């Protein structure tokens, strides 16, 4: 894997987009109340410190953005060049092949299928956006 091909500006834009999408998706007026109920409303002792939650979320988003950018470059080189559409398609395929099924397995064993629906929807929108940003900025 050639990390020199990573467009770091696209990665930064993708991380920002991810934070915006997640903030809207899980806002109190959108899906937060339903998601919170679906995960069983954890007790205060079960919830991690905000700095760890946000730090981990940003780190996870950064890792996702880097690898989506790499995959968009690879898929774009096969298709004659990366574009907004091919980037979004790469994001969709990564979501469909890896994110949706692996997170489904976790939620099925936890008995939280409804929570999975909220979470996987957020991941779909985020991966489409990250892919589109990487494709458009390539």
N, C-alpha and C positions, 0 to 999 in steps of 0.2 A: 504494500500500500504506500503510495507516494503522497506524504503529507505536505509536500511542497506545492501541490496543486490546490490546496485548500484556500478558498477565498475567505479570508478572515473577516472582511467587512460583511459578507453575506452571513457568516456564522454569527457575528454580533447582532445583525438585523434579525436573524432567526431567533436568537435567544430573547431579544426584546419582544418580538412578535409572540413568542411562546408565553412570556409573562403576561402580556396584554390579553391574549386569548384565555389563558387560565383564570386571570382575574375577573374577566367578564363571565366566563362559563360558570365559575363557582361563586359568583356574587350572590348575595342574599335575595336579589330579585330575579335571578335566573334559576340555576340548578342546585345551589348550595342546600336549601332546605330538604329537597328530596334526596339528594346524595347523603346528607348527614343522617337522615332517617334510615336510609338503605344500608349504611355501614353499622347501624346499631347504636348511634350516639355514644361514642366512647367516653369513659369517665375521665375526669381531669388528670388523673394519675397516668392514664394510658397515652396521653397526648404529649408529643415531644416539645422541647423548647422551640420557640419561634425562630431563633437564629439557626438552629439545626435544620428545621423544616425548610426555611427559605434558602439557606446555603446549599443543602442537598438538592433542592428543586432547581436552583440555578446551575449547579454542577451537572445534574442529569440533563438539563436542557442544552448545556454547552456540549456535552458528549454526543447527544442526539444530533445537534446541528452540525458538528464536525463530520460525523459519519454519513448524514444525509447529503452534505455537500460533496463528500467523496463519491458517494453512489450516484448522485446527479451527474457528476463529471464523467464517471464510467459509463453510465447509461446514455448520456448525451453524446459521448464519443462514438458509441455504436450506432446511434440514430442520426448522425450527421451534425451534431452540435446540441448543446444544452439550451433549453428555452424555458419560458415560464410553464408551458404546458407539459413538456417532458419532465421538468422538475416536479411538478405537482403529481404527475403519474408515478415517478420514482417514490415520492413520499407516500402515495397511496399503496403501492406494492410493498413497501417496507412495513407500513402499518398492517396491511392485510396478512402478510406472511409471517410477521414476527410479533408485533405489539398486540394485536387483537387476540390471537390464539394463546399466547403465553399468559397474558393477563386474565383471559377467560379461565384458564386452568386454575390460577390462584383463587379467583373469586368463586368458582364452583366448589372448591374444597372448603372455602370459608363460608359457604352458604349465602353469598352476597351477589347473586346474579344481577339484581336491579342496580346495585352500585356499579357493577361492571358496565352496564349500559351508559350510565352517566360518564364514567371515566373513559371508556373507549371512544365515546363521541368527542370528548375533548381532545384525545390523542389523534383522532382522525383529522379534525380541523387543524390541529397544530402541525401534524406531519404534512398535510397538503400545503399549508402556508410556508413551512420551512423549505419544502421541495420547490415550491414556486419561486420563493425568494432566491434560493441557490441557482435555479435555472435561469431566472431573469438577470441575475448579476454575473453570470458566467461569461 
